[in-house]
Amino acid sequence: MPALSHYHTFHLPAQCQALESFHDIKTALLLSQACDRFYLLGEGSNTIFIEDFNGTVLRNRITGIAASETGQSIQLRVGAGENWHQFVTYALEHGYHGMENLALIPGSVGASPIQNIGAYGVEVAHFIESVEYIELRTGASKTLPAQACRFGYRDSIFKHELAGKVLITHVNFSIPKAYTPVTSYGELAALTQPTPQHIYDEVIRVRQQKLPDPHVLGNAGSFFKNPVVSQATFDAIAARYSQVPGYPNDENGVKIPAAWLIDQLGFKGQQLGGVRCHPTQPLVLTNTGMATGQQVISLAKNIINAVSQEFGVVLEPEVRLVGREGLISL
């Protein structure tokens, strides 16, 4: 059985029945239709294989970037298998500005709309014009406009109605020629008259400083989503914790940093077996070298239960947890 430890950045020692890669739509269809059970994988930066997967892992390696332009924007058609950070770097180097806030986010281009990745005040949904995919059951090719993707905070239709039913082949981006920097979030607020290069460099510097390198210390980035709560819930928390940070959300709620909630309860640096809550960024769980899937689940549940009991807030995993038969929930 093929080992999966090198194909997901948490590096748990899971295996699968078969491991295949595809570089075109035809091969993707042939492979998926030949499997009783399969899991589509990009770069494995947001997936943790909790145990051996009883099926085939299919790796999306459809690449290529094609650029065109209109009077007001640059249009980019990008293969789903392209590395996300390399794509952001490509855009910057070619003068297509605006996505610098999303630099160094791990993963593939094809995964970006599924998760609606975001950082430092910018979400990828701001730039997506449409998503191309194939229906795995029929083999039909379709293009879904951004308005129909139901983008939300780390969410999209690809995590719900279309989950497991489609394979994203390309993402079409529209980059406005009129550049408006977004520097209202975190350390970027200290930049004066920032250029796209300044923002790109600062985002990389901060991410490298705060987040562990998965090549050195196994992790899957932010393990939990930042919860969005009602104003009433936020006020109740603020009555007991006056320093609680909160940010207005498009959904008429207040977003609270999950890392802050976790930190208040003393989980920073806490370890269960081979799984550790990172000592400088408690939103990240790490594999110290001998972690097991059950330890990941146990520590995550401990955090979820403690936050729920203290704050009345239920944390949701941002990572995708894969068990023997596919995705599992905590």
Contacts in CASP RR format, 6 or more apart in sequence:
PFRMAT RR
TARGET T0000
AUTHOR 0000-0000-0000
METHOD contacts of the structure
MODEL  1
MPALSHYHTFHLPAQCQALESFHDIKTALLLSQACDRFYLLGEGSNTIFI
EDFNGTVLRNRITGIAASETGQSIQLRVGAGENWHQFVTYALEHGYHGME
NLALIPGSVGASPIQNIGAYGVEVAHFIESVEYIELRTGASKTLPAQACR
FGYRDSIFKHELAGKVLITHVNFSIPKAYTPVTSYGELAALTQPTPQHIY
DEVIRVRQQKLPDPHVLGNAGSFFKNPVVSQATFDAIAARYSQVPGYPND
ENGVKIPAAWLIDQLGFKGQQLGGVRCHPTQPLVLTNTGMATGQQVISLA
KNIINAVSQEFGVVLEPEVRLVGREGLISL
1 15 0 8 1.000
1 16 0 8 1.000
1 17 0 8 1.000
1 52 0 8 1.000
2 15 0 8 1.000
2 16 0 8 1.000
2 18 0 8 1.000
2 19 0 8 1.000
2 57 0 8 1.000
3 13 0 8 1.000
3 14 0 8 1.000
3 15 0 8 1.000
4 12 0 8 1.000
4 14 0 8 1.000
4 15 0 8 1.000
4 16 0 8 1.000
4 19 0 8 1.000
4 49 0 8 1.000
4 53 0 8 1.000
4 57 0 8 1.000
5 11 0 8 1.000
5 12 0 8 1.000
5 13 0 8 1.000
5 14 0 8 1.000
7 19 0 8 1.000
7 41 0 8 1.000
7 44 0 8 1.000
7 57 0 8 1.000
7 59 0 8 1.000
8 14 0 8 1.000
8 41 0 8 1.000
8 44 0 8 1.000
8 45 0 8 1.000
8 47 0 8 1.000
8 48 0 8 1.000
8 49 0 8 1.000
8 220 0 8 1.000
9 43 0 8 1.000
9 44 0 8 1.000
9 45 0 8 1.000
9 106 0 8 1.000
9 214 0 8 1.000
9 218 0 8 1.000
9 219 0 8 1.000
9 220 0 8 1.000
9 221 0 8 1.000
10 48 0 8 1.000
10 49 0 8 1.000
10 214 0 8 1.000
10 218 0 8 1.000
10 219 0 8 1.000
10 220 0 8 1.000
10 287 0 8 1.000
10 291 0 8 1.000
10 296 0 8 1.000
11 214 0 8 1.000
11 218 0 8 1.000
11 287 0 8 1.000
11 289 0 8 1.000
12 48 0 8 1.000
12 49 0 8 1.000
12 50 0 8 1.000
12 287 0 8 1.000
12 291 0 8 1.000
12 292 0 8 1.000
12 293 0 8 1.000
12 296 0 8 1.000
14 49 0 8 1.000
14 50 0 8 1.000
14 51 0 8 1.000
14 52 0 8 1.000
14 53 0 8 1.000
14 322 0 8 1.000
15 52 0 8 1.000
15 53 0 8 1.000
16 39 0 8 1.000
16 49 0 8 1.000
16 52 0 8 1.000
16 53 0 8 1.000
16 54 0 8 1.000
16 55 0 8 1.000
16 56 0 8 1.000
16 57 0 8 1.000
17 53 0 8 1.000
17 54 0 8 1.000
17 55 0 8 1.000
17 56 0 8 1.000
18 35 0 8 1.000
18 55 0 8 1.000
18 56 0 8 1.000
18 57 0 8 1.000
19 56 0 8 1.000
19 57 0 8 1.000
19 59 0 8 1.000
20 31 0 8 1.000
20 56 0 8 1.000
20 57 0 8 1.000
20 58 0 8 1.000
20 59 0 8 1.000
21 58 0 8 1.000
21 59 0 8 1.000
21 61 0 8 1.000
22 28 0 8 1.000
22 31 0 8 1.000
22 58 0 8 1.000
22 59 0 8 1.000
22 60 0 8 1.000
22 61 0 8 1.000
22 62 0 8 1.000
23 61 0 8 1.000
23 62 0 8 1.000
23 63 0 8 1.000
24 62 0 8 1.000
25 62 0 8 1.000
25 134 0 8 1.000
25 141 0 8 1.000
25 169 0 8 1.000
28 58 0 8 1.000
28 60 0 8 1.000
28 62 0 8 1.000
28 134 0 8 1.000
28 167 0 8 1.000
28 169 0 8 1.000
29 134 0 8 1.000
29 136 0 8 1.000
29 139 0 8 1.000
31 38 0 8 1.000
31 56 0 8 1.000
31 58 0 8 1.000
32 38 0 8 1.000
32 58 0 8 1.000
32 136 0 8 1.000
32 167 0 8 1.000
33 136 0 8 1.000
35 55 0 8 1.000
35 56 0 8 1.000
35 58 0 8 1.000
36 55 0 8 1.000
37 54 0 8 1.000
37 55 0 8 1.000
37 56 0 8 1.000
37 325 0 8 1.000
37 326 0 8 1.000
38 55 0 8 1.000
38 56 0 8 1.000
38 57 0 8 1.000
38 58 0 8 1.000
39 53 0 8 1.000
39 55 0 8 1.000
39 56 0 8 1.000
39 57 0 8 1.000
39 58 0 8 1.000
39 322 0 8 1.000
39 326 0 8 1.000
40 58 0 8 1.000
40 60 0 8 1.000
40 164 0 8 1.000
40 167 0 8 1.000
41 47 0 8 1.000
41 57 0 8 1.000
41 58 0 8 1.000
41 59 0 8 1.000
41 60 0 8 1.000
42 59 0 8 1.000
42 60 0 8 1.000
42 80 0 8 1.000
42 81 0 8 1.000
42 107 0 8 1.000
42 108 0 8 1.000
42 110 0 8 1.000
42 111 0 8 1.000
43 83 0 8 1.000
43 106 0 8 1.000
43 107 0 8 1.000
43 108 0 8 1.000
43 111 0 8 1.000
44 107 0 8 1.000
44 220 0 8 1.000
45 106 0 8 1.000
45 107 0 8 1.000
45 111 0 8 1.000
45 214 0 8 1.000
45 220 0 8 1.000
45 221 0 8 1.000
46 106 0 8 1.000
46 107 0 8 1.000
46 111 0 8 1.000
46 115 0 8 1.000
46 220 0 8 1.000
46 221 0 8 1.000
46 318 0 8 1.000
46 319 0 8 1.000
46 320 0 8 1.000
47 220 0 8 1.000
47 319 0 8 1.000
47 320 0 8 1.000
47 321 0 8 1.000
47 322 0 8 1.000
48 220 0 8 1.000
48 293 0 8 1.000
48 296 0 8 1.000
48 319 0 8 1.000
48 320 0 8 1.000
48 321 0 8 1.000
48 322 0 8 1.000
49 322 0 8 1.000
49 323 0 8 1.000
50 293 0 8 1.000
50 294 0 8 1.000
50 296 0 8 1.000
50 297 0 8 1.000
50 321 0 8 1.000
50 322 0 8 1.000
50 323 0 8 1.000
50 328 0 8 1.000
51 293 0 8 1.000
51 323 0 8 1.000
51 324 0 8 1.000
52 324 0 8 1.000
53 322 0 8 1.000
53 323 0 8 1.000
53 324 0 8 1.000
53 326 0 8 1.000
54 324 0 8 1.000
54 325 0 8 1.000
60 80 0 8 1.000
60 81 0 8 1.000
60 108 0 8 1.000
60 110 0 8 1.000
60 167 0 8 1.000
60 168 0 8 1.000
61 81 0 8 1.000
62 79 0 8 1.000
62 80 0 8 1.000
62 81 0 8 1.000
62 169 0 8 1.000
62 170 0 8 1.000
63 79 0 8 1.000
63 81 0 8 1.000
63 82 0 8 1.000
64 78 0 8 1.000
64 79 0 8 1.000
64 82 0 8 1.000
65 76 0 8 1.000
65 77 0 8 1.000
65 78 0 8 1.000
65 79 0 8 1.000
65 82 0 8 1.000
65 87 0 8 1.000
65 90 0 8 1.000
66 76 0 8 1.000
66 77 0 8 1.000
66 78 0 8 1.000
67 74 0 8 1.000
67 75 0 8 1.000
67 76 0 8 1.000
67 94 0 8 1.000
67 96 0 8 1.000
68 74 0 8 1.000
68 75 0 8 1.000
69 75 0 8 1.000
69 177 0 8 1.000
71 177 0 8 1.000
72 176 0 8 1.000
72 177 0 8 1.000
72 178 0 8 1.000
73 174 0 8 1.000
73 175 0 8 1.000
73 176 0 8 1.000
73 177 0 8 1.000
74 96 0 8 1.000
74 174 0 8 1.000
74 175 0 8 1.000
74 177 0 8 1.000
75 129 0 8 1.000
75 172 0 8 1.000
75 173 0 8 1.000
75 174 0 8 1.000
75 175 0 8 1.000
76 91 0 8 1.000
76 96 0 8 1.000
76 172 0 8 1.000
76 173 0 8 1.000
76 174 0 8 1.000
76 175 0 8 1.000
77 170 0 8 1.000
77 171 0 8 1.000
77 172 0 8 1.000
77 173 0 8 1.000
78 87 0 8 1.000
78 109 0 8 1.000
78 170 0 8 1.000
78 171 0 8 1.000
78 172 0 8 1.000
78 173 0 8 1.000
79 109 0 8 1.000
79 110 0 8 1.000
79 169 0 8 1.000
79 170 0 8 1.000
79 171 0 8 1.000
80 108 0 8 1.000
80 109 0 8 1.000
80 110 0 8 1.000
80 111 0 8 1.000
80 168 0 8 1.000
80 169 0 8 1.000
80 170 0 8 1.000
80 171 0 8 1.000
81 108 0 8 1.000
81 109 0 8 1.000
81 110 0 8 1.000
82 108 0 8 1.000
82 109 0 8 1.000
82 110 0 8 1.000
83 107 0 8 1.000
83 108 0 8 1.000
83 109 0 8 1.000
84 102 0 8 1.000
84 105 0 8 1.000
84 106 0 8 1.000
84 107 0 8 1.000
84 108 0 8 1.000
84 109 0 8 1.000
84 111 0 8 1.000
84 112 0 8 1.000
84 117 0 8 1.000
85 103 0 8 1.000
85 104 0 8 1.000
85 105 0 8 1.000
85 106 0 8 1.000
85 107 0 8 1.000
87 109 0 8 1.000
88 99 0 8 1.000
88 100 0 8 1.000
88 102 0 8 1.000
88 103 0 8 1.000
88 105 0 8 1.000
88 200 0 8 1.000
89 103 0 8 1.000
89 200 0 8 1.000
91 97 0 8 1.000
91 98 0 8 1.000
91 99 0 8 1.000
91 175 0 8 1.000
92 99 0 8 1.000
92 100 0 8 1.000
92 196 0 8 1.000
92 197 0 8 1.000
92 200 0 8 1.000
95 196 0 8 1.000
96 175 0 8 1.000
97 175 0 8 1.000
97 179 0 8 1.000
97 196 0 8 1.000
98 122 0 8 1.000
98 127 0 8 1.000
98 175 0 8 1.000
98 176 0 8 1.000
98 179 0 8 1.000
98 180 0 8 1.000
98 181 0 8 1.000
98 182 0 8 1.000
98 196 0 8 1.000
99 122 0 8 1.000
99 124 0 8 1.000
99 127 0 8 1.000
99 175 0 8 1.000
100 196 0 8 1.000
100 197 0 8 1.000
100 199 0 8 1.000
100 200 0 8 1.000
100 203 0 8 1.000
101 118 0 8 1.000
101 119 0 8 1.000
101 120 0 8 1.000
101 121 0 8 1.000
101 122 0 8 1.000
101 182 0 8 1.000
101 185 0 8 1.000
101 188 0 8 1.000
101 199 0 8 1.000
101 203 0 8 1.000
102 117 0 8 1.000
102 118 0 8 1.000
102 119 0 8 1.000
102 120 0 8 1.000
102 122 0 8 1.000
102 124 0 8 1.000
102 203 0 8 1.000
103 200 0 8 1.000
103 203 0 8 1.000
103 204 0 8 1.000
103 207 0 8 1.000
104 203 0 8 1.000
104 204 0 8 1.000
104 207 0 8 1.000
104 208 0 8 1.000
105 117 0 8 1.000
105 118 0 8 1.000
105 119 0 8 1.000
106 214 0 8 1.000
106 221 0 8 1.000
109 171 0 8 1.000
110 168 0 8 1.000
110 171 0 8 1.000
111 117 0 8 1.000
112 124 0 8 1.000
112 128 0 8 1.000
112 171 0 8 1.000
113 124 0 8 1.000
113 125 0 8 1.000
113 128 0 8 1.000
113 131 0 8 1.000
113 149 0 8 1.000
113 151 0 8 1.000
113 156 0 8 1.000
113 158 0 8 1.000
113 168 0 8 1.000
113 171 0 8 1.000
114 156 0 8 1.000
114 158 0 8 1.000
114 159 0 8 1.000
114 168 0 8 1.000
115 154 0 8 1.000
115 155 0 8 1.000
115 156 0 8 1.000
115 159 0 8 1.000
115 318 0 8 1.000
116 123 0 8 1.000
116 124 0 8 1.000
116 125 0 8 1.000
116 151 0 8 1.000
116 152 0 8 1.000
116 153 0 8 1.000
116 154 0 8 1.000
116 155 0 8 1.000
116 156 0 8 1.000
117 123 0 8 1.000
117 124 0 8 1.000
117 154 0 8 1.000
118 124 0 8 1.000
118 154 0 8 1.000
119 203 0 8 1.000
119 207 0 8 1.000
120 182 0 8 1.000
120 185 0 8 1.000
120 186 0 8 1.000
120 188 0 8 1.000
120 203 0 8 1.000
121 182 0 8 1.000
121 184 0 8 1.000
121 185 0 8 1.000
122 182 0 8 1.000
123 151 0 8 1.000
123 152 0 8 1.000
125 146 0 8 1.000
125 149 0 8 1.000
125 151 0 8 1.000
125 152 0 8 1.000
125 156 0 8 1.000
127 173 0 8 1.000
127 174 0 8 1.000
127 175 0 8 1.000
128 146 0 8 1.000
128 149 0 8 1.000
128 151 0 8 1.000
128 171 0 8 1.000
128 172 0 8 1.000
128 173 0 8 1.000
128 174 0 8 1.000
129 145 0 8 1.000
129 146 0 8 1.000
129 172 0 8 1.000
129 173 0 8 1.000
129 174 0 8 1.000
130 143 0 8 1.000
130 144 0 8 1.000
130 145 0 8 1.000
130 146 0 8 1.000
130 171 0 8 1.000
130 172 0 8 1.000
131 143 0 8 1.000
131 144 0 8 1.000
131 146 0 8 1.000
131 149 0 8 1.000
131 158 0 8 1.000
131 168 0 8 1.000
131 170 0 8 1.000
131 171 0 8 1.000
131 172 0 8 1.000
132 141 0 8 1.000
132 142 0 8 1.000
132 143 0 8 1.000
132 144 0 8 1.000
132 168 0 8 1.000
132 169 0 8 1.000
132 170 0 8 1.000
132 171 0 8 1.000
132 172 0 8 1.000
133 141 0 8 1.000
133 142 0 8 1.000
133 143 0 8 1.000
133 144 0 8 1.000
133 162 0 8 1.000
133 166 0 8 1.000
133 167 0 8 1.000
133 168 0 8 1.000
133 169 0 8 1.000
134 140 0 8 1.000
134 141 0 8 1.000
134 142 0 8 1.000
134 166 0 8 1.000
134 167 0 8 1.000
134 169 0 8 1.000
135 142 0 8 1.000
135 165 0 8 1.000
135 166 0 8 1.000
136 164 0 8 1.000
136 165 0 8 1.000
136 166 0 8 1.000
136 167 0 8 1.000
137 165 0 8 1.000
141 169 0 8 1.000
142 166 0 8 1.000
143 172 0 8 1.000
144 157 0 8 1.000
148 157 0 8 1.000
149 156 0 8 1.000
149 157 0 8 1.000
149 158 0 8 1.000
150 156 0 8 1.000
150 157 0 8 1.000
150 160 0 8 1.000
153 225 0 8 1.000
153 226 0 8 1.000
153 228 0 8 1.000
153 249 0 8 1.000
153 250 0 8 1.000
153 251 0 8 1.000
153 255 0 8 1.000
154 225 0 8 1.000
154 318 0 8 1.000
158 166 0 8 1.000
158 168 0 8 1.000
163 327 0 8 1.000
179 196 0 8 1.000
181 194 0 8 1.000
181 196 0 8 1.000
181 199 0 8 1.000
182 188 0 8 1.000
183 189 0 8 1.000
183 191 0 8 1.000
183 194 0 8 1.000
183 199 0 8 1.000
187 202 0 8 1.000
187 206 0 8 1.000
188 194 0 8 1.000
188 199 0 8 1.000
188 202 0 8 1.000
188 203 0 8 1.000
191 198 0 8 1.000
191 199 0 8 1.000
191 202 0 8 1.000
194 202 0 8 1.000
210 280 0 8 1.000
210 281 0 8 1.000
211 219 0 8 1.000
211 221 0 8 1.000
211 281 0 8 1.000
211 284 0 8 1.000
212 218 0 8 1.000
212 219 0 8 1.000
212 278 0 8 1.000
212 281 0 8 1.000
212 284 0 8 1.000
212 286 0 8 1.000
214 220 0 8 1.000
214 221 0 8 1.000
217 286 0 8 1.000
217 287 0 8 1.000
217 288 0 8 1.000
218 286 0 8 1.000
218 287 0 8 1.000
218 289 0 8 1.000
219 278 0 8 1.000
219 284 0 8 1.000
219 285 0 8 1.000
219 286 0 8 1.000
219 287 0 8 1.000
220 285 0 8 1.000
220 319 0 8 1.000
221 283 0 8 1.000
221 284 0 8 1.000
221 318 0 8 1.000
221 319 0 8 1.000
222 258 0 8 1.000
222 283 0 8 1.000
222 284 0 8 1.000
222 318 0 8 1.000
222 319 0 8 1.000
223 283 0 8 1.000
223 284 0 8 1.000
223 285 0 8 1.000
223 300 0 8 1.000
223 317 0 8 1.000
223 318 0 8 1.000
223 319 0 8 1.000
224 258 0 8 1.000
224 262 0 8 1.000
224 283 0 8 1.000
224 303 0 8 1.000
224 315 0 8 1.000
224 316 0 8 1.000
224 317 0 8 1.000
224 318 0 8 1.000
225 258 0 8 1.000
225 315 0 8 1.000
225 316 0 8 1.000
225 317 0 8 1.000
225 318 0 8 1.000
226 255 0 8 1.000
226 256 0 8 1.000
226 257 0 8 1.000
226 258 0 8 1.000
227 255 0 8 1.000
227 256 0 8 1.000
227 258 0 8 1.000
227 261 0 8 1.000
227 313 0 8 1.000
227 314 0 8 1.000
227 315 0 8 1.000
227 316 0 8 1.000
228 249 0 8 1.000
228 251 0 8 1.000
228 253 0 8 1.000
228 254 0 8 1.000
228 255 0 8 1.000
228 256 0 8 1.000
229 237 0 8 1.000
229 253 0 8 1.000
229 254 0 8 1.000
229 255 0 8 1.000
229 256 0 8 1.000
229 313 0 8 1.000
230 253 0 8 1.000
230 254 0 8 1.000
231 253 0 8 1.000
231 254 0 8 1.000
233 254 0 8 1.000
233 312 0 8 1.000
233 313 0 8 1.000
234 244 0 8 1.000
234 246 0 8 1.000
234 253 0 8 1.000
234 254 0 8 1.000
234 256 0 8 1.000
237 244 0 8 1.000
237 256 0 8 1.000
237 311 0 8 1.000
237 313 0 8 1.000
238 244 0 8 1.000
241 264 0 8 1.000
244 256 0 8 1.000
244 260 0 8 1.000
245 256 0 8 1.000
245 257 0 8 1.000
245 260 0 8 1.000
246 254 0 8 1.000
246 255 0 8 1.000
246 256 0 8 1.000
246 257 0 8 1.000
247 254 0 8 1.000
247 255 0 8 1.000
247 256 0 8 1.000
248 254 0 8 1.000
248 255 0 8 1.000
249 255 0 8 1.000
256 313 0 8 1.000
257 283 0 8 1.000
258 283 0 8 1.000
258 307 0 8 1.000
258 315 0 8 1.000
259 281 0 8 1.000
259 282 0 8 1.000
259 283 0 8 1.000
261 307 0 8 1.000
261 310 0 8 1.000
261 311 0 8 1.000
261 313 0 8 1.000
261 315 0 8 1.000
262 268 0 8 1.000
262 277 0 8 1.000
262 282 0 8 1.000
262 283 0 8 1.000
262 303 0 8 1.000
262 307 0 8 1.000
263 282 0 8 1.000
264 310 0 8 1.000
265 303 0 8 1.000
265 306 0 8 1.000
265 307 0 8 1.000
265 310 0 8 1.000
267 277 0 8 1.000
267 282 0 8 1.000
267 302 0 8 1.000
267 303 0 8 1.000
267 306 0 8 1.000
268 277 0 8 1.000
268 278 0 8 1.000
268 279 0 8 1.000
268 280 0 8 1.000
268 282 0 8 1.000
269 276 0 8 1.000
269 277 0 8 1.000
269 278 0 8 1.000
269 279 0 8 1.000
269 282 0 8 1.000
270 276 0 8 1.000
270 277 0 8 1.000
270 299 0 8 1.000
271 277 0 8 1.000
271 288 0 8 1.000
272 295 0 8 1.000
272 298 0 8 1.000
272 299 0 8 1.000
272 302 0 8 1.000
273 288 0 8 1.000
273 290 0 8 1.000
273 291 0 8 1.000
273 292 0 8 1.000
273 295 0 8 1.000
274 287 0 8 1.000
274 288 0 8 1.000
274 289 0 8 1.000
274 290 0 8 1.000
274 291 0 8 1.000
274 292 0 8 1.000
274 295 0 8 1.000
275 285 0 8 1.000
275 286 0 8 1.000
275 287 0 8 1.000
275 288 0 8 1.000
275 291 0 8 1.000
275 292 0 8 1.000
275 295 0 8 1.000
275 296 0 8 1.000
275 298 0 8 1.000
275 299 0 8 1.000
276 285 0 8 1.000
276 286 0 8 1.000
276 288 0 8 1.000
277 284 0 8 1.000
277 285 0 8 1.000
277 286 0 8 1.000
277 299 0 8 1.000
277 303 0 8 1.000
278 284 0 8 1.000
278 285 0 8 1.000
278 286 0 8 1.000
285 296 0 8 1.000
285 299 0 8 1.000
285 300 0 8 1.000
296 321 0 8 1.000
297 321 0 8 1.000
297 330 0 8 1.000
300 317 0 8 1.000
300 330 0 8 1.000
301 330 0 8 1.000
303 315 0 8 1.000
304 314 0 8 1.000
304 315 0 8 1.000
304 330 0 8 1.000
307 313 0 8 1.000
307 314 0 8 1.000
307 315 0 8 1.000
308 314 0 8 1.000
308 315 0 8 1.000
317 329 0 8 1.000
317 330 0 8 1.000
320 327 0 8 1.000
321 327 0 8 1.000
321 328 0 8 1.000
321 329 0 8 1.000
321 330 0 8 1.000
322 328 0 8 1.000
END
